Amino acid sequence: MADHCAPALNRELEYGFPTIFGRGLLEEFRNFVNPPFLVVTMDDLWPIFGRHFDGADCSPYFCSSIEQADLERDAASLGSFRAIVGLGGGQALDVAKYFSWRKNLPFFQAPTALSVNAVYGQRAGVRQEGKVVYRGWAVPQAIYIDYDVLAACPPALNWSGIGDVLCFHTGVLDWRYAEREGKVEAKWRYDEFLARRSLAKVRTIVENVDNIRAMNDRGINALVDGLKWGTSYHGAGWCPRHIEGTDHFLFYTLENLTGKKFLHGQPVGLGVIVGSMLHEDGAEEMLDTIASIGLDIRPEAMGLTWNQFEDGLRAMRSYVNEVGLWHSIAHDAAISRGFIADLKRRLANAYIHRS
């Protein structure tokens, strides 16, 4: 394997956004966000968190769609605001980014769940006729990690976030595979520095299973540290190779095939196991980590039958080749009956005492 970056292993990479950790953070927004401001959130969250904005010159916007056409329409009809606050999980945070970009307004992010790394991405994950696309450029003034808010969140929503860190494991495996096969993209040549940094983030999750399951301060810190690495997508020159691969490709395939909306970490986490099995590297540890934390990645936990999931698994090869995703083992590997039986057995064993 070529090591294109060996002379630069000590170089630094700028990543992450200004992040504030503490308690009682939401009630301070009315004191420093320039009014009038827009709070981008979900209609089920506002009754819980809206009281923190009492007396503020602000208005809520309730997310109902992430279709780009819908967001363009809504952005055009927004009132006059001087700032934006994103309050919620991945969808609200992405919509806040999109509106900040389209209206050229400063914004602040307040995640109420760590279900996905959207809070640490410069682009908004939106949809074009149902297809995932990333658009725009928006960097928050700061991100506010409130320990009490996150600890009170339904556990599975926070546990979902491990998918967007453990996926670095399969992302690196796919990158190394493409390099060996001579199919790595010229602009994304294998970079050992990025690979090592990504794998170090994976180790932090593995070593903090108990803390993340409990969502104590140490667990939140460990998860945030991994999610922050999402900004290295831009820091590495828009290179996605070290942060995702087969893991997300399975998610995209399932979403495209079924039209279902998933808790992000479930299909991605399952994709981590599928990718690790295809590479024959680390599947047991990854599955033990996911199951021990508490995230249920079995198809039935996502509202899928095994027949639906098997259809998606078999369709993944043609889908990734058709849409032109960067080369991975998913582009080449045929899914056999034996592979599916092995996966089914592993999942059953991992959750047999956790149901």
N, C-alpha and C positions, 0 to 999 in steps of 0.2 A: 504494500500500500504506500503510495506516495505521501510524504509529509510536506506539504507545500509551505507550511507556516512554522517549521521548526525553529528558524532563527528568531522568531518573534513571540515565543511562548510567554515571555514576561510582559508583553504589552498589556495595556489596560483597555477596557472597552466601556464606553459610557452607556449606562443603562439605568432603568428605573426613573421614576418621577419623584419630585419632592413628596415625601410621605410622612404624615403626622400620626403618631400613635398616642392614644389616651382614652379618657372617659369623659362623658358629658360634652362631646364635641358638637353634636348636631345643634344644640341650643345656641351655640356661638355664631352660627351662620347669619342670623338676623343682625348681628353686630358688625360684620365686616364685608359681606357681599354687597356690592354696589346696587342700590335699588333704582328702579324696580327690577326684580330678577325673576327668572322662570325656573321652577323646580320640575325637572323631568323625572317622573316616577311611574308607579303602577297604581291602579285604582284600589287594590287591596292593601297597599302599603300606606297610603295617605291617612286612613283612619288611625293607624298606629303611630306614625311619625309626624303627622301634620301639626300636632300641638307644639312641636319644637320651633315652629315658624310663626307662632301666634304673635301678632303685632308687627310682623315684617311686611314690607311692601313687595309682595311676591304673589305669583299665581302658579297653580299646579298644571302640568300637562300630563295626561295619562296615556301611556303608550298602548296602542292597540295593534300596531303593525310595524314591521321592519322592512316592508317592501319599499324600495327606493322611490318609486313613483308616489307612494302615499306620503313619505317623508318630505319629498319635494313640495307636494301640495300643502302640507301642514306648515312647512318652514315659510312658505310664501304668505301664509295667512296669520302668522304669529303677530302678536302686538309688539309694542315698542319696549324692549328690555335692554338692560345694560350688562347683564351677566346671566349665566346659566349654572344651575346646580343639578348634577346627576345623583339621584337617590334611589338605590335599589340594586338589583342584580345585573347580569350581563346585558339584557335588552335595554333597560333604562340608561345604563352607562353608555352603551353604543349610540342610542338616540341622542343623548346629551352631546356626545362628540360630534355627531352628524350636524346637529343644529348649530353648535359652536362654529363648525367649519363653514357652513352655508351662510350664517349671519355675521361671521367674523366677530364673535363675542368671547370674552374670557369666560372660563368655566372652572368649576370645582367639582370633585367627585367624592361621594360619600357612599361607599358600598355597604349594603345591608346584608350581603351574603358574598362569599368568596367562591361562587360556583363555577367561575370561568375567569380567564385572564383578561377579559375585556377592559378592565380598569387600567391595565398596563399596556394598552395598544394605542398607537397613534392613529390608526385607521378604524373606521366603524364597520363592523360586520353586519351588512344589510343583505337584502335579497333582491335579485332581479328575476322576476317571473319564477320565484321559488329557488333559484340557484344562489348559493352563498358567494358574495363578492365583498371585497374590502375597499372602501372608498374614503377619501378625504384625508385631512391632516389636522389633528387637534391635540395639543399638549395641555393638560390641566395645570392651573396655578398650583394646586396641591391636591393630594389624596388624603382623606381623613379616615383612619382605621380606628374605629371606636370598639374597644374590647367588649364592652357590655352589649352593644348592639349586635355584634357578630356572635357572641356567646349565646344570645337569646334566640338566634335564628334556628329554624328547624335543622337538626344536624346534617341531614342528607344534602342540603343545599350547600353547606360549607364543604362537606366531604367530597362533593362533586369536583371541587377545585383541584384535587390531586390528579385528576385526569390531564389537566393542562400543565402538569409538571412531570409526571411519570412518562408522558408521551415523548419527552426528550430521549428516553432510553431507546424507543423504537425509531425515533427520528435519526439518531446517530447510527443505529444499526443499518437503516436504509441508506444513509449517506455513504457509509463504508461499503455497503453492497454495490451501490451504483458505481463507486470508484473502482472496485475490483472488476466489475463487468465492463468497464470502459464506457459507461452510459451517464456519467455525472455531467451536469451542465458546465460549460466552460466558465460561466460567470459565477458558478457556485462550487468551485473546486474544493475538494476535501480540506478542512482546516482543523488540525488537531487541537489548537487552542480553543476554538469554539466548542468542539466535541467534549473536551475535558471539563470546561466550565458547565456545560449542560449536564453531564453525568454527575458532577459534584452536587448539583441541585437535586437530582434524583436521590442521591445518598442522604441528603438532609431529610427528605420525606420518609425514607425507609427507617432512618434512625429516630424519628419522632412519631412513630405510629401511635403510641399511647397518648401523647400530648395532642395530636391532631384529632384523635377519636374524642377526647375530652373537650376539645376546643378551648383549652386554657390559654393563657397569654403566650406561653412558649410554643404551643401548637399553632396559634394564629401567626406568630412571628415567622415560624418555619414555612408555613404555607405562603405567606406574603412574599417571603424571600424568593421562593421558587417562581411565583407568578410574576414578580418584577422582571424576571429574565425574559418575559415576553417582549419587552421593549428592545431586546437585542436583535429582533427581526430587522428593525430599522438600523440599529447600531452596527449590524453586520452588512449593511448595504442592501437591505431588503432580501437577505438570504434566509429562507425558512428551513433550510436543511437540518440544522441542529436542534430544531424545536418541534417538528412534527413530520409525520410520514404516514405509514400504513394505519396507525392509530386513528388519525382524523379521516383518512380515506374511507375507512369502514363506516364512520359516522356519516360522511357525505353520501355514500352509496345507500345506506339505510334510509336516510331522509329523502333522497331522491326517489327511491323505490316505493316507500310506504306513504310519503306525505305527512308522516307523523312529526311532532315536535318532541324532542327529548330533553331530559335533564342532561346537560352537556357532558358531564363526567361519566355517565353510564356508557353510552356507545363508544366514547373515546377510551375509557378504561378497558372495555371489552376489546377494542382495537389494539390496545397495548398488549393484551394477552395473545390475541391472534398473531400480531406481528412478531412477538417474542417467540411464539411456537414455530412460526415459519422460518425464523432465523436460528431456531434451536439455541436460544440464548436468553436466560433470565426469566422465563415464563413462571416458574415456580415462585421465585421471590416476588415478582410483580403481583401475582395473584394473591399470595399470602399477605402482602402489604395492603392491597385494596380491600380484601375481605376483613382483615383484622381492624382496619380503620372503621369499617362499617358500611362502605358503599357497595350496594348490591348491583352487580353488572350483568346478572343473568337476563337473558332475553325476556322472560316472563315478568321481571321487575320493571321492564321498560314498556310493558303493554304489547309485546310481540309474542306470537307463537313461535315455536321452534321452526316450523315450516317457513314462516316469513323470514326469520333470521337466516336460515340456510339458503333461501333464495337470494338474500342480500349478500351473503358471504360468497356464493358462487358467481354473483353478478359483479363483484368488486373488480375483478381482473379486467373485464370488458369496459366497465365504467371509467376506471382510472386511465385506461388507454384512450378511450373515446374523448374525454374532456381534457386530456393533455396535462395531467398532474405530473410533478417531477418524479423521476424514475425511482421505483422502490421494488421490493420483493413482491409486492402486490401486483405489479405489472406482469410478472413472469410465472408466479407459482399457481399451479392448479390445485384446487381444493378437493381433496379426496373424501370418500366416505369415512375412511379410517381417521383422517384429520378431524372431521366433525365429531365422530364418536369419542375421540380422545379429548377434545375440547369440552364436550358435554360431561364427560366423566370428571374432568378436572374441576369444572364449575360446581358440579354436584357435591364433590368431596370438600371443596373450599367452604361451602355454605351449609353443610349438613347440620352443624351444631349452632348455626347462627340465624336460622329461620325464626 
